């Protein structure tokens, strides 16, 4: 069955926007790979929601290359045009994460989405965060300054929201060095809101590719100490995504038709022993969740997170929140929480 798209003009335009951002990012990353004489490319994968009846998405993914260890640029549109009982009309999103191989090159997460209700109301969600294992203050400054130029009126709020959302209480530290997050964003000027989402998305992509280019052309040697630091950071990233990230958890609970895509944000390798050491810091019942996640990993210190493992991890998350539904309240949130379930990887 072919993928059926949402009927709403706003949803159509939002899908065009996130698809253009997807093309912009993939094109720039592949151009960089060619410039560096790398054969790494992205593969197109389509997934369907209810066999396409309620939409689906297309992601471009890459793995195990000489530039990017894991990378996913996912665009989705799901809708419920044929289900009158649903308050949610549609959700359109780009959610992307890039984890370079070089430990001196930062990872990045970017998300732009438009969620629309059956009454015609809707809101944007905009996220961009730079995630280095070895922070360079110049990169952090550049990334934040670019986003401030793109969203001068909203920047201060977005920075506060991002720093709140990406804080990991049990480890008393943040995931990432630069954070921008606008949740439930809408004003009385829909066109201005659309242009803001476009500007934030394009700016985050262009600035990151510029930072990545500089990092990869600097030819810093990936010594064992630097690689170990990167592994520890990727383990932290894995931990934050699977124990705190509300969007990831919601996506897994809503359906099981895109588990590998939803888990596209996970790095290639994590330190199993480091995860084990954090068990004692976890509040109940989340120590059970972390143990279940660890049990899904290969029984090796440096554990590979492949597609089969991602499916196991997805089931572990679903089982945990089925058994402990009240634990959803322990997920990260911005200061503003939308009234609807916002799944940014639907």
Secondary structure, DSSP 8 states (H G I E B T S, - for coil): --------HHHHHHHHHHHHHHHHHHHHHHHHHHHTT-----EEEEEESGGGTTEEEEEEEEES-SSEEEEEEEEEEEE-TT-TT-SEEEEEEEEEEEEESSTTS-EEEEEEEEEEETTS-EEEEEEEEEE-SS--HHHHHHHHHHHHHHTTTTHHHHHHHHHHHTEEGGGTEESSSEEEEEEEE--S-HHHHHHHHHHHHHHHHHHHHHHHHHHHHTT----HHHHHHHHHHHHHHHHHHHHT-HHHHHHHHH-SS-HHHHGGGS-SEEEHHHHHHTGGG--TTHHHHHHHHHHHS-SSSEEE--HHHHHHHHHHHHHHHHH-GGGGGGS---SS--SS---TT-
